[in-house]
């Protein structure tokens, strides 16, 4: 053995000291779980939950860590068995042949190599008696909480929650479980469960006390919240208060907590605590297609303008960068004021200017209006506004055509999708009705538009999705040459028929093409997951346009089909790449591709 004087002696002494005091690192622990007769799903759950069985992934390798994991597993595994209705189990955990519960932590072995978990589930128990009282009128207990049904702790907990919730729903805000008696009769494999509820008094809403460092004026918060002071307590009403406040987009969090003790008059006060979001937010968006080129957009949002939870949104976009048409774009703004009307109503100002350059028409637009919005739920709203609309257009009917309108657009949106950015189930409906009254020689009429989307997954996992879309549009009143071209309908492009150039299908007018007074668009997609994040999509789109207000037999039509790839970006939705080709019609030829974020619909 080499020796180089005092330094070697010191190093050797330190090594000996550390080796004596520090537990030896264990080799890879061999683990075994045996549960004869237990269902495979139960065995899998125990193996995935056990700290010993998952010790390697948890980084547990020293004797003290493995022993601690084994001791905690006794309780963990028994609780899992109770959850599944086994109330007389035995659990043995042996570490290198010794029962873990019998190992003294002061006399730890220097190394543990093998852990064996043996579980005897015993018989499954059924309910002997299943009683919960008193119950609020009309309470519907879980079907499984009844004599003769399989007994599990989960069913007992569900029954208790249901009983308490039923009392809360009729105004008893302080309802709680008063006590419970659970008796296991092992000889009969029966479980007797009796739960006593304590309803407490029926209460009304008291005051909402505003806490926290919010910069929003308190009177605005109260107007938006619509706190139901004086009404009988209802969890649903309380949930609505929080939803109204979060809906403003001003707050990062809203927490509403009831006071521990009701007031002497039978009312219950609440503390509302707020955390504001940053006042300003800047976003960007990019979309590219082979023919239309690059579209770039940005939005700037200012929250809590004038400390009344208003939201000002400015948007700007530039389109057709490098595309087949001249560059155009849009500048717009909207100011939402949630504290002007009732708690579910708001008012807004809107204005924009836009230049659109397309193959078949060019138009410059300026519009401004004032309106109101009614929110019926998180998934349903309607809004309308009155405004002025001016356009200057060059199209197949002539150049420098000017249109002046008083418009009153109505819109309602009903969103029942399970996921707004990548739905697997549900539907989405968007209906728009816009009367327009012309002045200064412009004609009057009515524009209608409907967009309906449906999603269905034949498998519970949602890995295969069938998606469909229907778009309908109609202009009633003026002839096609008597209305601004951006009120008329074209077909083609990412939003209607992929594989056909943007707005390439219209109505032949002399040597040009104009928009139609009616439109029908149909789209179908089959979306299938290849991996957790990667999906493939097959699609077919069809579009038709007519000169009359309703699609007829002589309407112009075209279609396109293709394949796409989606890569999930989380909350942003999937990155979308579509490659499409024309199937019917003579408005385009060759392949076209589209890149964007989010599903096509």
TAHU-V256168 format. One line per field, one symbol per residue. phi: phi as a letter, one per 40 degrees, with the letter a starting at -180 (. if undefined). burial: # if it has 16 or more other ideal C-beta (glycine too) atoms within 10 Angstrom, else .. Layout:
# TAHU-V256168
phi->???
burial->???
This chain:
# TAHU-V256168
phi->.cbbgdcccccccccccccccccccccdccbbbbbdgcddcccccccccccccbccccgcacdccccccccccdccccccccdcgbbbcbbbbbbfgbcdccccccbcccabbabbbbbbcgcccbccbbbbacbcdgcbcddccadgcdcbcccccccccccccccccbhccbdacciabbbcccccfbbcbbbbcbcgccbbccbbccbgccccccccdccccgccdgccdadcccccdcccccccgcbcabbbbcccbccdcgbbcbbbbbbccdcbabbbababbcbcgbbbbabbbbcfcfgbgcbbbbbaabbgcgccbccbaabaaabcbcbcbccbbababaaababbbbcbababbbaaababbbbcacbbaaaaababbbbbbbaccibgcbbbbcbbcbabbbbbccaccacbahaabbbbbbcbbcafgccbaabbabbbbbbabcbccgcbbbbbabbbaabbhccdcbbdccccbbbhhccbbcgbddfcbabcbfcbbbcccaabbbbbbbbbccbcbbbbbbaabbaabbcccbcbccccaaaaaibabbbcbgccgccbbbbbacbbgbcaagcbbbbabhcca
burial->.........................#..#.#.#.#..#...##.##...####.#....####.#######.#..###.###.######.#.###....#..#.....#..#..###.###...####.#.#...#..#.##.##.....###.##..##.###.##########........#....#####.#.#.##..####.#.#...#.##..#########....##...#.###.##.##.##..#.#.#...#....##.#.###.#..........#########.#...#.##...######.#.#.##..#.#..###.#.#######..##.######..############.#.#.###.#.....#.###.#.#########...#.#######.##.##.#....###.#.##.#..###.#...#..#.#.#.#.###.#....#..#.#.#.#####.##.#.##########################.#...###########.#.#.#.....#.#.#########.#.#...########.#.#.#....##.###.####.#.##...###.#.####
